[in-house]
Amino acid sequence: MKKQEKVFREIRKITQELVKCGLAEEYNFPIIHHTDIVWEGYQDISLYLKNMSYAVLYGEMERGHNFNVKMPDGGILQFMYRFNGRGTELQSHRLAYYPSPSYEIYQNDAELYDADYIYGDILNKNVLPVVVRADYNNCETDSNTHHPYSHVTLGEYKNCRIPVNRPITPLQFTKFIMEHFYYVPSSEMKFDFSLKGVIAFNEHIAECDLGKSRIMV
């Protein structure tokens, strides 16, 4: 089975699991579009939303249903992968978790918050939404600043690029978000943390990043 097909199957498997355990309020199943894996109804809004506020960016994604999964508290998951023409080699990926910039609309949903111990965090006014993005490109980036092949960015900070030792699979990213942002909801709703991956990627890290603090997956 080609790598592109394996990644597609893994994203589909994740989507089905989040739906089954009640963590997918809205969702779009993945599709293969030429060399890319995106989601049904995908729209590239990155160019015309460049330098826009986070609230505007999030609002456009939400209104256009431009995501793989939207969770009950408004958190959005996106999985995008690009392969070569044969579907055998990964060229790049962009994985993202976008929390809701405003929790006020969810505070009016009494049914959702009957179990306050599950979603208590999002009722807390001092919680700061943090975007988590994982990017990979198998080629050197033409830039004045160094870009690790695979890296994680927190909070959309321009110069925050934490090296990762290899491309990240959809399941690795999902488990990271579930474990560190949704552990109580995901455990209460029986998310299957024993879920097995369909794909694994080889290590790909620049020599200059081996001496830095980095993420190992």
C-alpha positions in Angstrom: 0.0 0.0 0.0 1.3 3.5 -0.9 2.2 5.9 1.9 -0.4 8.3 0.7 -3.1 5.7 1.0 -1.8 4.7 4.5 -2.0 8.4 5.7 -5.5 8.7 4.2 -6.6 5.6 6.1 -5.1 6.8 9.4 -6.9 10.2 9.2 -10.1 8.4 8.4 -9.6 6.0 11.4 -9.0 9.0 13.7 -12.1 10.8 12.5 -14.2 7.7 13.1 -12.8 7.3 16.6 -13.5 11.0 17.5 -17.0 10.7 16.2 -17.6 7.4 18.1 -16.5 8.8 21.4 -18.3 12.0 21.1 -15.4 14.4 20.6 -16.3 15.4 17.0 -19.2 17.9 17.1 -18.6 18.6 13.4 -16.3 16.8 11.0 -15.3 16.3 7.4 -13.8 13.0 6.2 -10.4 13.1 4.4 -10.1 13.0 0.7 -7.2 12.4 -1.7 -6.9 15.3 -4.2 -4.1 14.6 -6.7 -0.9 14.6 -4.6 -2.6 16.1 -1.5 -4.6 14.7 1.4 -7.1 17.3 2.7 -10.7 17.1 3.7 -14.1 17.3 2.0 -14.9 21.0 1.2 -11.3 22.1 1.7 -10.5 25.7 0.9 -7.1 27.4 0.9 -7.7 30.6 2.9 -4.1 31.2 4.0 -3.3 33.9 1.4 -6.2 36.3 1.9 -6.1 35.9 5.7 -2.4 36.6 6.0 -1.7 39.0 8.9 -5.4 38.9 10.0 -6.3 38.5 13.7 -6.6 35.1 15.1 -10.3 35.6 15.8 -10.9 36.4 12.1 -8.9 33.4 10.9 -10.7 31.1 13.3 -14.1 32.5 12.4 -13.4 31.9 8.7 -12.4 28.3 9.3 -15.5 27.7 11.5 -18.0 29.4 9.1 -16.6 27.5 6.1 -16.4 24.2 8.0 -12.7 24.2 6.8 -11.3 21.5 9.1 -11.2 17.7 9.7 -12.8 17.9 13.1 -14.4 20.6 15.4 -14.6 19.5 19.0 -17.4 20.4 21.5 -15.4 23.3 22.9 -14.7 24.7 19.5 -11.2 23.3 19.1 -10.3 22.6 15.5 -8.1 19.9 14.1 -6.6 20.0 10.6 -4.5 17.4 8.7 -2.8 18.2 5.4 -0.3 16.0 3.7 1.4 16.3 0.2 3.1 13.4 -1.6 5.0 12.9 -4.8 3.0 12.1 -8.0 3.3 8.3 -7.2 2.1 8.7 -3.7 5.2 7.0 -2.4 7.2 9.8 -0.8 6.0 12.5 1.6 6.8 16.0 0.4 5.3 18.1 3.2 2.7 18.2 5.9 0.8 20.8 7.9 -1.0 19.7 11.0 -2.8 22.1 13.3 -4.8 22.5 16.4 -6.8 25.8 16.7 -8.6 26.4 20.0 -11.6 28.6 20.1 -10.6 32.3 20.6 -13.8 32.9 22.6 -15.5 30.5 24.9 -18.5 32.7 25.6 -20.8 31.0 23.0 -20.2 27.6 24.6 -21.1 28.9 28.1 -24.7 29.1 27.0 -24.8 25.4 26.2 -26.1 24.0 29.5 -26.3 20.4 28.2 -22.6 20.4 27.3 -21.6 21.7 30.7 -23.7 19.5 32.9 -20.4 17.7 33.6 -18.3 20.7 34.5 -15.4 18.6 35.6 -15.0 17.5 32.0 -14.9 20.9 30.3 -14.1 23.1 33.3 -11.0 24.6 31.6 -12.9 26.3 28.9 -15.1 28.1 31.5 -12.0 29.6 33.0 -11.4 33.2 31.9 -7.6 33.1 32.4 -7.2 30.2 29.8 -5.1 31.5 26.9 -5.9 29.7 23.5 -2.6 28.4 22.1 -2.3 27.3 18.4 -0.2 24.1 17.9 1.1 23.6 14.4 3.4 20.8 13.1 5.0 21.5 9.7 7.3 19.4 7.5 9.1 20.0 4.2 11.5 17.4 2.8 13.5 20.2 1.1 15.6 23.0 2.5 13.5 26.2 2.9 14.9 29.2 1.1 15.1 31.6 3.9 17.5 33.8 5.9 16.6 31.9 9.0 16.9 28.2 9.6 13.8 26.0 9.2 14.1 22.4 10.6 12.7 19.9 8.1 10.1 18.9 10.7 9.1 21.3 13.5 6.4 22.4 15.9 5.3 26.0 16.3 3.4 27.2 19.4 1.1 30.2 19.4 1.9 31.2 15.8 5.1 32.9 16.9 7.1 33.5 13.8 10.4 32.4 15.1 9.2 29.5 17.2 10.3 26.4 15.4 11.0 23.5 17.7 12.9 20.7 15.8 11.2 17.3 15.5 13.3 14.3 14.5 10.9 13.1 11.8 7.6 13.9 10.1 4.6 13.5 12.4 1.8 11.0 11.7 -1.8 12.0 12.1 -2.2 9.6 15.1 0.9 11.0 16.8 -0.5 14.5 16.5 -4.0 13.6 17.6 -2.7 11.7 20.7 -0.5 14.7 21.6 -3.5 17.0 21.5 -5.8 14.5 23.4 -3.2 13.8 26.1 -2.1 17.4 26.7 -5.2 19.5 26.0 -8.2 17.1 26.3 -7.1 14.3 28.7 -10.1 14.5 31.0 -12.7 14.8 28.2 -11.0 12.1 26.0 -10.7 9.7 28.9 -14.2 10.3 30.1 -15.5 9.9 26.6 -13.4 6.7 26.1 -11.1 7.9 23.3 -9.0 4.8 22.4 -5.4 5.7 23.3 -4.4 2.2 22.3 -5.3 3.0 18.7 -2.6 1.6 16.4 -1.1 3.7 13.6 -1.2 2.8 9.9 1.9 4.8 8.9 5.4 5.4 10.2 8.0 7.9 8.8 11.7 7.7 8.8 13.9 10.1 10.7 14.7 13.3 8.9 16.6 16.0 10.9 19.4 18.4 10.0 22.8 17.9 11.7 22.6 21.4 13.1 19.3 20.5 14.9 20.8 17.5 16.7 22.5 19.7 19.2 19.4 21.6 20.1 16.5 20.7 22.4 14.0 18.9 20.2 11.0 16.7 20.1 11.5 12.9 19.5 8.5 11.0 18.0 
